[in-house]
Amino acid sequence: MTVDQREMTYGEKAVGLTFNPSGDPVVNDMKRDYAKIIDELNNLRDASSNEEQRRLFSVAITEAQSAQMWAVKARTWKLE
């Protein structure tokens, strides 16, 4: 089943999995890897009843999103 045929996961939405204008397979792989990490962090956050731990998972999710964006930028960087 492809992403188009099912509901995207939280992590897939968070990294914009379907947005890859260059069609670069490395970008797609990076986004999938980060999506898996974000999904795991989100699951752990959902399972926690400790507010500070939930906050820390939220920070980790935000930082993973940032790292993914920088990784894609580095991969697609072109000198002008």
PyMOL commands that set and color helices and strands:
alter all, ss='L'
color gray80, all
select helices_A, chain A and resi 3-5+10-15+25-47+51-76
alter helices_A, ss='H'
color red, helices_A
deselect
rebuild
show_as cartoon
